[in-house]
Amino acid sequence: MFSVIFAFYSDRTSFNTNYSHDVETKLFILGVINTIACVIVVWLMYCFVINPLSKLTNKKRKINGKTFLIPPALFLLVYYVFDVYTLETGSADANIVFQLLSGMFLLLFIWAFYVIINNIRTTDDALSAKEEIKALSIEVMEALANTIDAKDTYTNGHSVRVAEYSRMIAEKMGLPEEMCDNIYNMGLLHDIGKIGVPNEIINKPSRLTDDEYDVIKTHPEMGYNILSKIKSKPELVKGARWHHERYDGKGYPDKKSGEDIPLEARIIAVADGYDAMTSNRSYRAYMPQDVVRAEIENNIGTQFDPEAAKYMLMIIDEDKDYKLHERTE
């Protein structure tokens, strides 16, 4: 547009030589209209192509947005060159070429708009379906966890609480969101092996005998065998099989120690220990928060992973109103 105005006012003699006043005025108006149209098209390109591309990028779609930045840049360059050339020469051929290029750009814009809109719809549909499946999976696992906990009248809600505490620890440790979600799911199903433990042992109102305790100790392997059948979520077995391992290697079933125990299982072990101590049992009432805190602190490096235990203690210390362990039993 600036080239049109500049040529119109600075080289008026050249215009008068080649055109009548009416033709000159029409050419100027046409140049202004073309320039305004160019600005509008570029603005539309930004609104309906570049901006949607940025949204796709945020959704981690592997679409190269630079591809769609090239046409408007080339269009502006070509427009400027032909605009100046047309005004200086008054060439009708140049005008025709320019109009053809404008038409090609318009077709490219329409095509790009169509591709982007369809990709956004596909992405939104896929993300929506993924979120629905994820929500359904969590609901199914929570329902299964509640079914397991229902075997023991004294530990109702235990698995969900362990899952919540585990995720809190994982978040405090700065683990990735996906890993925190996986740890939550592992926490939900860490006791799934208790399905195979007789109810009379689980609900025994007094302390277990050695033989009964040996039966209880089979539930991690039972849980592993059950969850290993879920091929789409192989990580679930970590919480079920190794949440009773100890950092000093004196746990079960595999007597793993230290960092040989998967991090997820070490986190769940601390959360499981905390909830066990702050819950009522058939043979004892729940322990006060300060007693539980001291117990965890005293077992750092022996029963509990030092880092996971450290963050559990931080969570306890932040629980000023004593809400963390509140129960409705």
N, C-alpha and C positions, 0 to 999 in steps of 0.2 A: 504493500500500500504506500509506504514511504517512497518507493521508487516511482510509483505512478505520480504522486504529488510533486516530487522533485523534478521529474521529467516534464510534467505539465507546465510548471512555472519557470523552470530554468532554461528550457529549450523550446519555448513557444514558437520561435521562428521556424524551427524544423517542422513542427506540427503544421503551421500555416502553409508551408511549402507543399506538403503532401496531402493535406486534407482541408476540406471546408470547415467553417466554424462548427456546423452541426455535427459533422462526422467526428471532429475533434472532441466535442462535448460528449457524444455517445461513447466514444472510446474511453474517455476518462471515467464515465459512469460505469461502463462495463468492467474496467479495471478495479474500481472501488467495490463493485458487487462481487467480483471474483475473489478479491482479497478478504472481504467479510465472510464469504462462503468458505474460504480456506481456514479462517480462524474458527468458524463454527464446526467444521469437520474435525479439526485437530482437537477442539474441546470435546466433541462427541467421542473421539478416539480415546481420550483420557478417561472419560466417564464410563464408557461401556467396554473398553478393551484393557487399557493399562491398569485401571483400578481393580477390575475383576481378576486380572492376572496377579496382582499383589495379594488378593484374598486367597487365590489358589496356592500361592507360594507359602502363605501362612499356614495353609492346611497341608503343607509338605507334598504338594503335587509336583511331579517332575516335569514341568512345562517351562520351556525357555522363554521368558517374557521379553528378552532382548530381540527376539525374532520380530515381535510386533512393534518394537520401537523404531526399527529401521525404515518401514514405509513412510511414516509421517515425516521423518527427518529428510528422507530423499525427496518427498513431495515438496517440502518447503524450499529445498535447494533448487529443484527443477523449476518450481513456480517462480522463484526470484530471477533465475537466469532467463527464462522465456518472457517474463514480464518486462524486464529491461530490454531484451532483444526486440520484442514486439514494438515497444514504444519508440525505440531508436530507428527501426527499419520500416515500421508499418507493414510488416510482412503478414499476409493473410495465411501463408503456409505455416508460419510459426504459431499463429492463433489456432489453427486446426490441430497441430501437434499437441499444443498445450491442452486443448479441450479433450483430446484422446487420452492424454496422460491423466487428466482429472477424472475421466470416466473409469479408467483402469484402477485408479486409487479408490474410487467409490466402490467398485466391485470388490476390491481387496478388503476394504473396510467392512462391507456387508458379510463377506466370507469369514473374516476374523471374528466379528460379532457373533455369528452363528456358532463357530467352533467354541468360543469362550463360554457362551451361555449353556451349551450342551455339556461342556466339561464341568461347569459349576453344578449343574443339576445332577450329573453322575456322581460327583464328589460328595455333594450334600446327601444324596440318597445312600451312598456307601457309608458315610460317617454316621448317619442316623441309624442304619441297620446295625452297624458295629456297636453303637452305644446301647441299642435295645438288647442285643445279644449279651453284652457285658452285664447289663442290669439284671437280665434274666438269669445269667450264670450265678451272680452273687445271691440272688433270691433263692435259687435252688440250693446253693451251698449253705446258706443260713438256715434254710428249712431242714436240711440234713443234719446240720450241727445241733439244732434244737431237738431233733429226734434222738440224737446220741445223748445229749444232756438229760433228756427226759428219763433215761434209765436210772439216773441218780437224783433222787428228790432233793439232795442237798447242794447240788451243783448246777441248778437250772440257770442257763444263760452263761455258763462258764466259757464255752467255746467262742461266743461272740465277744465277750469281754477280753479274752486272751488275744483275739484277733485285733481288737481296738488298741489294746496296750502295745501289741507288737508293732502296729503301724505307727503309733506315737513315738516309740523308740526309734524306728527306722527313719522317720521324718527328722527327729532330733539329730540323728547321725548324718543327715544330709544325703541320704540315698536317693537315687532317681525315683520319680513318681511311679513308674511302671514297676520297679522293684518293691516299692512300698505297697502297691496294690497286690502284688504277688504274695508278699509276706502276710498281708491281711487274709488272703484266701487260704494260705497254708495254716494260719492260726485257726481259721474256722474249722478245718478238717483235721487238726493235729491229733484228736482223740478218736477218730473214726474207727480205729481198731477195737475200741471197747464194745462195739456191736457184738463181737464174738466172746465177750467175757460174761459169765453167768450173772444174772441180777443179784442173786443172793450174796455174791462176793462184793459186787459194787456197793450194795446197800447194807452191808454188814454193819451193825451199830457199834461194834467194838473193833479193836485193832486186828489186822489180818495176821494169820499164821504165816509161817515161811512158805508153806505150800500154796496158800492162797495168794501170797505176794508174788510167787513165781508165775501164777496164772495171769495176774495183773500185768506182769512184765512182758507178757507176750503181745500186748496190744500194739506196740510200735511196729512190730513185724507184720501183724495182721493188717494194720493200716497201710503199710507199704505195699502189701500184696493187693489190697483193694485199689489203691490210687494208681498203682503202676499200670493198671488197665486203661487209664485215661491218657491216651497217647497225645491228645492236643494240649495237655498241661502237665508235662513230665516233672515240672518243678515242685508239684504238690507233695511228692513223696518225701521231700527234705524235712518238712515240719513233722510229718507223721512218724517217720522212722527215727529221727535223731533228736527229738525235743527232750528226751530223758538222758542224753549224754551229758557228762560233766567235763568242765574245762580241764580238770586234773586227770581225766581218763578213767575214772571210777564209776562211770554211768553205764547205761545199757541201751540198746542190745549189742553194740559193736565195740564198746570201750574205746571210742575215739577220744582224742584229746586236743586241746588248743585249737589252732586254726584248721586242723583236719576235719573238724566239725563244720559243716556249712554255716556261713554267717546267719542265714535265715533261721536255722535251727537254734543257734546260740541266742538269738534275739527272742525267739518264741519260748525258750527255756526260762529266761528271766521273767517274761510276762506271765508264763504259766505258774512259776513259783510265787510271784506276787499275788496272783488271783487265788491260788490255793491257800495261801496264808491269810488272806483277807476275806475268805469265805467260811461259812459255817460248815462243819463236818459232822457226821453222825456221832463221832467220838470226842469232838471239841467244838468250842465256839471260835469265831474268827478272832484273829490277833489284832491288837491296836496298831495303828499306822506307825507309831514310833518304834514299836517292837519289830515290825516287819522291815522297816528301814534298816535297823541295826542288824537284822538277820541277813539281809542282802549284802550289806557292807562287809560283814564278817566273812562272807563266803565268796568274795571277789577273788578270782584267780584259782579257786578250788572248785566250787560248784558252778559258779557263773563266769561268763566271759567278762573281763574287766571293762571293756568299752561299753558293751550293752548294759551292764549293771550300772555304770556311771551315769548313763542317760536315764535309766529307770529311777535312780536316786534324784536326779534333777526334776523329773516329772513329779515325784513324791513331794519334793520340797516346794514346788510351785502350787501344790494342792493345799493352799492356805485354809480353805473352808472345809477341808476333809470331805470333798465331794467325790473324789476318785473311786473310793472303795465302798460308797454307800450301797446298801443292800435293802431289799424289801422282804427278806425272809422273815 
